[in-house]
Amino acid sequence: MDVVPSLDPGSPRVRFGVELRRLREAAQLSQAAVAARLGCTQTQVSRLEKATRTPSKSDAERLDRLFGMPGGVSFTRLYQRIVAQPGGPVWFRSWVEEIEPTARILRSWDPLLIPGLLQTEAYARHLFRQAPQITAEEVEERVQARMRRKRILDRDAPPLILVLIDPGVLRRKVGGVAVMRDQLDHLMEVAQRPNVYIQIVDPDCLTGLLGAFMIAELPDGQPDVVQVDSSVAGQVTTEQDTVSAIWSRYEAIRRWAYPEPVSVRMIEEARRAWT
Protein backbone atom coordinates (compact mmCIF):
# COMPACT_ATOMS: atom_id res chain seq x y z
CA MET A 1 0.00 0.00 0.00
CA ASP A 2 1.26 3.48 -0.84
CA VAL A 3 2.17 5.71 2.08
CA VAL A 4 0.21 8.95 1.62
CA PRO A 5 2.05 11.99 3.00
CA SER A 6 0.45 14.62 5.22
CA LEU A 7 -0.91 17.28 2.86
CA ASP A 8 -2.09 20.84 3.28
CA PRO A 9 -5.85 20.78 2.49
CA GLY A 10 -5.65 24.38 1.28
CA SER A 11 -2.89 23.81 -1.25
CA PRO A 12 -3.65 24.15 -4.97
CA ARG A 13 -2.31 20.64 -5.57
CA VAL A 14 -4.83 19.17 -3.11
CA ARG A 15 -7.60 21.31 -4.65
CA PHE A 16 -6.61 19.99 -8.09
CA GLY A 17 -7.07 16.42 -6.86
CA VAL A 18 -10.35 17.12 -5.06
CA GLU A 19 -11.89 18.82 -8.11
CA LEU A 20 -10.67 16.08 -10.44
CA ARG A 21 -12.33 13.40 -8.35
CA ARG A 22 -15.53 15.41 -7.90
CA LEU A 23 -15.94 16.14 -11.62
CA ARG A 24 -14.93 12.62 -12.65
CA GLU A 25 -17.54 11.05 -10.36
CA ALA A 26 -20.18 13.58 -11.43
CA ALA A 27 -19.51 12.59 -15.04
CA GLN A 28 -19.63 8.90 -14.04
CA LEU A 29 -16.16 8.30 -15.44
CA SER A 30 -13.74 5.73 -14.06
CA GLN A 31 -10.12 6.59 -13.31
CA ALA A 32 -9.17 4.37 -16.25
CA ALA A 33 -11.42 6.38 -18.56
CA VAL A 34 -9.82 9.66 -17.48
CA ALA A 35 -6.37 8.09 -17.80
CA ALA A 36 -7.12 7.17 -21.42
CA ARG A 37 -7.96 10.79 -22.17
CA LEU A 38 -4.83 12.09 -20.40
CA GLY A 39 -2.55 9.52 -22.00
CA CYS A 40 -1.37 8.12 -18.66
CA THR A 41 -2.12 5.19 -16.35
CA GLN A 42 -4.98 4.68 -13.90
CA THR A 43 -2.43 4.74 -11.07
CA GLN A 44 -1.25 8.17 -12.16
CA VAL A 45 -4.82 9.49 -12.14
CA SER A 46 -5.30 8.02 -8.66
CA ARG A 47 -2.17 9.81 -7.49
CA LEU A 48 -3.41 13.08 -8.99
CA GLU A 49 -6.61 12.74 -6.98
CA LYS A 50 -4.65 11.94 -3.80
CA ALA A 51 -2.32 14.91 -4.50
CA THR A 52 0.74 12.67 -4.42
CA ARG A 53 1.52 13.42 -8.07
CA THR A 54 2.17 16.91 -9.42
CA PRO A 55 0.06 17.53 -12.54
CA SER A 56 1.65 18.61 -15.79
CA LYS A 57 0.50 21.52 -17.92
CA SER A 58 -0.91 19.08 -20.49
CA ASP A 59 -2.85 17.26 -17.73
CA ALA A 60 -4.51 20.53 -16.77
CA GLU A 61 -5.31 21.55 -20.34
CA ARG A 62 -6.79 18.15 -21.22
CA LEU A 63 -8.92 18.11 -18.06
CA ASP A 64 -10.29 21.56 -18.89
CA ARG A 65 -11.26 20.26 -22.34
CA LEU A 66 -12.75 17.09 -20.87
CA PHE A 67 -14.90 18.70 -18.19
CA GLY A 68 -15.48 22.14 -19.74
CA MET A 69 -14.64 24.09 -16.55
CA PRO A 70 -18.07 23.78 -14.85
CA GLY A 71 -18.70 26.23 -12.03
CA GLY A 72 -15.61 28.21 -12.98
CA VAL A 73 -13.20 25.41 -12.03
CA SER A 74 -10.08 25.75 -14.17
CA PHE A 75 -7.41 23.07 -13.88
CA THR A 76 -5.07 25.27 -15.89
CA ARG A 77 -5.35 28.05 -13.29
CA LEU A 78 -4.83 25.54 -10.47
CA TYR A 79 -1.73 24.24 -12.26
CA GLN A 80 -0.42 27.80 -12.56
CA ARG A 81 -0.90 28.28 -8.82
CA ILE A 82 0.97 25.03 -8.15
CA VAL A 83 4.03 26.00 -10.17
CA ALA A 84 3.95 29.54 -8.76
CA GLN A 85 4.30 28.30 -5.17
CA PRO A 86 7.51 29.47 -3.46
CA GLY A 87 10.16 27.32 -1.88
CA GLY A 88 12.38 26.06 -4.65
CA PRO A 89 12.83 25.53 -8.38
CA VAL A 90 9.94 24.10 -10.39
CA TRP A 91 12.00 21.16 -11.68
CA PHE A 92 12.63 19.98 -8.10
CA ARG A 93 9.01 20.11 -6.93
CA SER A 94 8.03 16.80 -8.53
CA TRP A 95 10.78 15.18 -6.46
CA VAL A 96 9.81 16.89 -3.19
CA GLU A 97 6.04 16.59 -3.59
CA GLU A 98 5.67 13.28 -5.41
CA ILE A 99 8.80 11.13 -5.15
CA GLU A 100 10.26 11.63 -1.66
CA PRO A 101 6.93 11.29 0.22
CA THR A 102 6.16 7.91 -1.38
CA ALA A 103 9.66 6.42 -1.65
CA ARG A 104 10.51 3.18 0.14
CA ILE A 105 14.26 3.77 -0.04
CA LEU A 106 16.23 6.96 -0.68
CA ARG A 107 19.91 6.74 -1.54
CA SER A 108 22.10 9.80 -1.90
CA TRP A 109 25.65 10.88 -2.63
CA ASP A 110 26.90 14.33 -1.62
CA PRO A 111 30.50 15.40 -2.37
CA LEU A 112 30.11 19.02 -1.21
CA LEU A 113 27.39 19.51 1.40
CA ILE A 114 25.32 17.82 4.11
CA PRO A 115 22.32 16.24 2.33
CA GLY A 116 19.23 18.45 2.34
CA LEU A 117 17.10 15.97 4.33
CA LEU A 118 19.70 15.98 7.13
CA GLN A 119 20.45 19.71 7.26
CA THR A 120 19.69 21.89 10.28
CA GLU A 121 17.71 25.06 9.77
CA ALA A 122 20.75 27.27 10.42
CA TYR A 123 22.93 25.32 7.98
CA ALA A 124 20.27 25.49 5.25
CA ARG A 125 19.64 29.21 5.84
CA HIS A 126 23.32 30.06 5.41
CA LEU A 127 23.48 28.05 2.18
CA PHE A 128 20.47 29.79 0.68
CA ARG A 129 21.79 33.21 1.65
CA GLN A 130 24.73 32.64 -0.69
CA ALA A 131 22.53 32.42 -3.79
CA PRO A 132 23.10 35.38 -6.16
CA GLN A 133 20.49 38.16 -5.98
CA ILE A 134 18.29 36.25 -3.54
CA THR A 135 16.01 38.26 -1.24
CA ALA A 136 15.55 37.70 2.50
CA GLU A 137 11.97 36.59 1.83
CA GLU A 138 13.11 34.03 -0.73
CA VAL A 139 15.70 32.70 1.71
CA GLU A 140 13.04 32.07 4.34
CA GLU A 141 10.70 30.46 1.81
CA ARG A 142 13.42 28.03 0.77
CA VAL A 143 14.45 27.30 4.35
CA GLN A 144 10.88 26.47 5.35
CA ALA A 145 10.43 24.33 2.22
CA ARG A 146 13.55 22.37 3.18
CA MET A 147 12.33 21.90 6.75
CA ARG A 148 8.99 20.62 5.41
CA ARG A 149 10.87 18.00 3.40
CA LYS A 150 12.24 16.56 6.64
CA ARG A 151 8.77 15.59 7.83
CA ILE A 152 9.10 12.29 6.00
CA LEU A 153 11.70 11.27 8.60
CA ASP A 154 9.17 11.58 11.43
CA ARG A 155 6.18 9.79 9.96
CA ASP A 156 5.06 6.37 11.22
CA ALA A 157 6.61 4.49 8.29
CA PRO A 158 9.62 6.55 7.19
CA PRO A 159 11.70 5.54 4.17
CA LEU A 160 15.05 3.85 4.53
CA ILE A 161 17.69 6.58 4.08
CA LEU A 162 21.14 5.50 2.81
CA VAL A 163 23.58 8.42 2.71
CA LEU A 164 27.11 8.59 1.29
CA ILE A 165 29.12 11.72 2.14
CA ASP A 166 32.59 12.94 1.21
CA PRO A 167 34.70 13.60 4.36
CA GLY A 168 35.47 17.15 3.20
CA VAL A 169 31.80 17.99 3.84
CA LEU A 170 32.39 17.59 7.57
CA ARG A 171 35.09 20.27 7.55
CA ARG A 172 33.65 22.72 5.07
CA LYS A 173 32.59 25.75 7.11
CA VAL A 174 28.98 26.68 6.48
CA GLY A 175 27.71 29.51 8.69
CA GLY A 176 30.48 29.41 11.28
CA VAL A 177 31.69 27.18 14.11
CA ALA A 178 28.42 27.08 16.08
CA VAL A 179 26.42 26.16 12.99
CA MET A 180 28.83 23.35 12.13
CA ARG A 181 28.84 21.97 15.67
CA ASP A 182 25.05 21.87 15.74
CA GLN A 183 24.93 20.36 12.25
CA LEU A 184 27.32 17.53 13.09
CA ASP A 185 25.53 16.93 16.40
CA HIS A 186 22.32 16.59 14.39
CA LEU A 187 24.02 14.23 11.94
CA MET A 188 25.13 11.95 14.78
CA GLU A 189 21.66 12.07 16.32
CA VAL A 190 19.96 11.16 13.05
CA ALA A 191 22.45 8.32 12.51
CA GLN A 192 21.00 6.61 15.60
CA ARG A 193 17.65 6.12 13.89
CA PRO A 194 17.07 2.56 12.67
CA ASN A 195 16.10 3.74 9.18
CA VAL A 196 19.08 6.06 8.57
CA TYR A 197 22.55 4.86 7.52
CA ILE A 198 25.33 7.40 7.03
CA GLN A 199 28.65 6.38 5.52
CA ILE A 200 31.71 8.52 4.89
CA VAL A 201 33.52 7.81 1.63
CA ASP A 202 37.30 7.58 1.41
CA PRO A 203 38.73 10.86 0.03
CA ASP A 204 40.70 8.92 -2.59
CA CYS A 205 37.42 8.05 -4.33
CA LEU A 206 37.21 10.26 -7.41
CA THR A 207 34.20 8.59 -9.02
CA GLY A 208 31.67 10.87 -7.36
CA LEU A 209 33.31 14.22 -8.04
CA LEU A 210 30.99 14.88 -11.00
CA GLY A 211 28.20 15.87 -8.62
CA ALA A 212 25.50 14.95 -6.13
CA PHE A 213 22.51 12.73 -6.86
CA MET A 214 19.68 10.78 -5.24
CA ILE A 215 17.99 7.50 -6.14
CA ALA A 216 14.42 6.76 -5.05
CA GLU A 217 12.98 3.24 -4.94
CA LEU A 218 9.18 3.46 -5.10
CA PRO A 219 6.53 0.91 -4.02
CA ASP A 220 4.38 -1.41 -6.13
CA GLY A 221 6.99 -2.11 -8.80
CA GLN A 222 7.19 1.48 -9.99
CA PRO A 223 10.44 2.37 -11.78
CA ASP A 224 13.30 3.92 -9.84
CA VAL A 225 13.63 7.70 -10.07
CA VAL A 226 16.87 9.67 -9.95
CA GLN A 227 17.51 13.32 -9.16
CA VAL A 228 20.78 14.76 -10.41
CA ASP A 229 22.14 18.16 -9.38
CA SER A 230 23.81 20.72 -11.61
CA SER A 231 24.87 24.33 -11.21
CA VAL A 232 22.06 25.55 -13.49
CA ALA A 233 19.07 23.20 -13.32
CA GLY A 234 18.84 19.67 -12.02
CA GLN A 235 17.04 16.70 -13.49
CA VAL A 236 14.40 14.30 -12.18
CA THR A 237 13.90 11.29 -14.44
CA THR A 238 12.95 7.63 -14.77
CA GLU A 239 14.74 7.36 -18.13
CA GLN A 240 16.34 3.90 -18.05
CA ASP A 241 19.79 4.78 -19.35
CA THR A 242 20.15 7.67 -16.90
CA VAL A 243 18.90 5.61 -13.95
CA SER A 244 21.28 2.74 -14.82
CA ALA A 245 24.22 5.14 -15.11
CA ILE A 246 23.47 6.71 -11.72
CA TRP A 247 23.05 3.28 -10.10
CA SER A 248 26.44 2.21 -11.47
CA ARG A 249 28.06 5.37 -10.16
CA TYR A 250 26.41 4.93 -6.75
CA GLU A 251 27.72 1.37 -6.42
CA ALA A 252 31.20 2.46 -7.49
CA ILE A 253 31.20 5.17 -4.79
CA ARG A 254 29.74 2.84 -2.16
CA ARG A 255 32.70 0.48 -2.55
CA TRP A 256 34.87 3.28 -1.13
CA ALA A 257 32.59 3.89 1.88
CA TYR A 258 33.67 3.16 5.44
CA PRO A 259 31.41 0.99 7.62
CA GLU A 260 28.79 2.93 9.53
CA PRO A 261 30.43 2.65 13.01
CA VAL A 262 33.70 3.97 11.55
CA SER A 263 31.81 6.73 9.75
CA VAL A 264 30.06 7.86 12.93
CA ARG A 265 33.43 8.05 14.71
CA MET A 266 34.73 10.20 11.85
CA ILE A 267 31.78 12.55 12.31
CA GLU A 268 32.49 12.71 16.04
CA GLU A 269 36.15 13.56 15.38
CA ALA A 270 35.17 16.29 12.94
CA ARG A 271 32.69 17.65 15.52
CA ARG A 272 35.44 17.93 18.13
CA ALA A 273 37.60 19.88 15.66
CA TRP A 274 34.97 22.64 15.43
CA THR A 275 36.04 24.65 18.48
Residue pairs with C-beta under 8 A, 6 or more apart in sequence:
1 219
2 47
2 50
2 52
2 102
2 219
2 220
3 101
3 102
3 155
3 157
3 219
4 50
4 52
4 101
4 102
5 52
5 101
5 102
5 151
5 152
5 155
6 151
6 155
7 13
7 14
7 51
8 14
11 51
11 85
12 78
12 79
12 81
12 82
12 85
13 51
13 54
13 55
13 82
13 97
14 51
15 78
16 48
16 51
16 55
16 60
16 75
16 78
16 79
16 82
17 48
17 49
17 50
17 51
18 49
19 73
19 75
19 78
20 34
20 45
20 48
20 49
20 63
20 75
21 49
23 63
23 67
23 70
23 73
24 30
24 31
24 34
24 49
27 67
30 42
31 42
31 45
31 46
31 49
32 42
32 45
34 45
34 63
34 66
35 41
35 42
35 44
35 45
37 62
37 66
38 44
38 45
38 58
38 59
38 62
38 63
39 62
40 59
43 220
44 53
47 53
47 98
48 55
48 59
52 97
52 98
52 101
52 102
53 98
54 82
54 93
54 94
54 97
54 98
55 75
55 78
55 79
55 82
56 79
57 76
57 79
59 75
59 79
60 75
60 76
60 78
60 79
61 75
61 76
63 75
64 74
64 75
64 76
67 73
67 75
69 75
82 93
83 90
83 93
85 93
86 138
86 141
86 142
86 145
87 141
87 142
87 144
87 145
87 148
88 96
88 142
88 145
88 146
89 233
89 234
91 233
91 234
91 235
91 236
92 227
92 234
92 236
94 236
95 214
95 216
95 225
95 227
95 236
96 145
96 149
99 216
99 218
99 225
99 227
99 236
100 106
100 117
100 149
100 152
100 159
100 216
101 152
102 218
102 219
103 159
103 216
103 217
103 218
104 159
104 160
104 217
104 218
104 219
105 159
105 160
105 162
105 216
105 217
106 117
106 159
106 160
106 161
106 162
106 214
106 215
106 216
106 217
107 162
107 163
107 164
107 214
107 215
107 216
107 217
107 250
108 115
108 117
108 161
108 162
108 163
108 164
108 212
108 213
108 214
108 215
109 164
109 165
109 201
109 208
109 212
109 213
109 214
109 249
109 250
109 253
110 163
110 164
110 165
110 166
110 169
110 212
111 166
111 168
111 169
111 208
111 209
111 211
111 212
112 166
112 168
112 169
112 172
112 212
113 119
113 127
113 169
113 172
113 174
113 212
114 123
114 165
114 169
114 174
114 183
114 187
115 163
115 165
116 124
116 146
116 149
117 149
117 150
117 152
117 153
117 161
118 163
118 186
118 187
118 190
118 198
119 127
119 146
119 183
120 179
120 182
120 183
120 186
121 143
121 147
122 175
122 178
122 179
122 182
122 183
123 174
123 175
123 179
123 180
123 182
123 183
124 142
124 143
124 146
124 147
125 139
125 140
125 143
125 175
126 174
126 175
126 176
126 179
127 174
128 134
128 138
128 139
128 142
128 143
129 139
131 138
131 139
152 158
152 159
153 161
153 190
153 193
153 195
153 196
158 193
158 195
159 195
160 195
160 197
161 195
161 196
161 197
162 197
162 199
163 196
163 197
163 198
163 199
164 199
164 201
164 208
164 250
164 253
164 254
164 257
165 198
165 199
165 200
165 201
166 200
166 201
166 203
166 205
166 208
167 200
167 201
167 202
167 203
167 266
167 270
168 203
170 184
170 200
170 266
170 267
170 270
171 270
171 273
173 180
174 180
174 183
177 274
177 275
180 274
181 271
181 274
184 267
184 270
184 271
184 274
185 271
187 198
187 267
188 264
188 267
188 268
188 271
190 196
190 198
191 197
191 198
191 260
191 263
191 264
191 267
197 260
198 260
198 263
198 264
198 267
199 254
199 257
199 258
199 259
199 260
199 263
200 257
200 258
200 262
200 263
200 266
200 267
201 208
201 253
201 254
201 256
201 257
201 258
202 256
202 257
202 258
204 256
205 253
205 256
207 249
207 252
207 253
207 256
208 249
208 252
208 253
210 249
211 228
211 229
211 230
212 228
212 229
213 226
213 227
213 228
213 229
213 246
213 249
213 250
214 226
214 227
215 224
215 225
215 226
215 243
215 246
215 247
215 250
216 224
216 225
216 226
216 227
217 224
218 224
218 225
223 238
223 240
223 243
224 238
224 243
224 247
225 236
225 237
225 238
225 243
226 235
226 236
226 237
226 238
226 242
226 243
226 246
227 234
227 235
227 236
228 234
228 235
228 237
228 242
228 246
235 242
237 243
257 263
258 266
